[in-house]
Amino acid sequence: MAADNQNHDKAQDLAEEGLEKMIEGDRKEGEKLVEKARKLDSEAVAEVAQEVEEDRQQAEKFQK
């Protein structure tokens, strides 16, 4: 069980790092990191994507 949590945490970290790389303009490296995260734990990547979507929606509220 501890290994599952470690993989989950590592996958989240990799997905977040991948998004940062994409934001910085290094799309290829970002995609590699996200894919590596997906192989570790696709559910963790989905959680990061959900957080990003929630943040985007929150930001839209402030723009109106």
ABEGO torsion letter per residue (X at the ends): XAAAAAAAAAAAAAAAAAAAAAAAGBAAAAAAAAAAAAAABAAAAAAAAAAAAAAAAAAAAAAX
